[in-house]
Amino acid sequence: MPRALAWLLDFFIRAALLVVLMIVLAPLGRVGWAGVLLAWFFLEWLFPAWCEAYWHGQTPGKRSLGIAVLNDDGTPVRWPAALARNLLRAVDFLPFGYGFGLAAMLVNRDFKRLGDLAANTLVAYRDAAPRGFMIPPAAPLAPAQPLSVPEQRAILDFAERVPGLTAARAEELAALTRPLVGPGAGAAERLVRIANFLVGRR
């Protein structure tokens, strides 16, 4: 049902755009109608593929329903696969009303239509991105030794999560970096200060 509703919403969007173009271009005579036909071809066959390739696997309809097209291995879909799966909608539609496409989805455990089978893609629910944490502002402190990229990432991740930790737990975790933050209390605070230095705060 979400795929059907997404397709229906995309259809109405394309139809509305085409009607607007017809109103604008029709007075130009044959040249205008030629433009309308070219626009119809683009909106019907290329626009959905373009959206999926450059808009995180989503057309406007898919985005509103929280679904997206991905490659079978979970990686973002690219232009060749997006184009292939959209051009094969012509086959999915046969003999009428997306008959072949619906039959293919019903017998496939991943609910793939023929275009998805040919392009090695699937449609999945896309979770909303989790709200990120912010590194608490603090006086920047330069690290006492050079840090590798993974070490910098670990410090930044820790600083982002400090607001959600108890003071005791934050100190316990920060104590694991004693060679960096030095002895004594306040290890978590010093680690947060180093994180502020790493993100460029002055």
CORNOR-V339898 format. One record per pair of residues at least 24 apart in sequence whose ideal C-beta (glycine too) atoms are under 8 Angstrom apart, sorted by the first residue. I is the first residue (numbers start at 0). GAP is how many residues later the second one is. If there is no record, write none. Layout:
i,gap
I,GAP
I,GAP
//
This chain:
i,gap
1,63
1,64
1,65
1,123
2,62
2,64
2,108
2,120
4,56
4,60
5,53
5,55
5,56
5,58
5,59
5,61
6,54
7,53
8,51
8,52
8,55
8,56
9,38
9,49
9,50
9,51
9,52
12,47
12,48
13,29
13,30
13,33
16,26
17,25
44,41
44,42
44,44
45,37
45,40
47,34
47,38
48,30
48,33
48,34
48,36
48,37
48,38
49,32
51,25
51,30
51,33
51,34
52,24
52,25
52,26
52,29
52,30
55,70
56,25
56,69
57,68
61,61
65,59
65,60
65,62
66,56
66,57
66,58
66,59
67,55
67,56
67,57
67,58
68,52
68,53
68,54
69,51
69,52
69,53
69,54
70,49
70,50
70,51
71,48
71,49
71,50
76,44
79,39
80,38
80,39
80,40
81,37
81,39
83,31
83,34
83,35
84,30
84,31
84,33
84,34
84,36
85,29
86,28
87,26
87,27
87,30
87,31
88,26
90,24
131,28
132,27
132,28
132,30
132,31
133,26
133,29
134,24
134,25
134,57
134,60
134,61
134,64
135,26
135,27
135,56
136,59
136,64
137,51
137,54
137,55
137,58
138,54
138,57
139,53
139,54
139,56
139,57
139,61
139,62
140,49
140,52
140,53
140,55
140,56
141,52
141,55
142,37
142,51
142,54
142,55
143,36
143,38
144,34
144,35
146,33
146,51
151,46
154,36
154,39
154,40
154,43
155,39
155,42
155,43
157,33
157,37
158,32
158,33
158,36
158,37
161,26
161,30
//
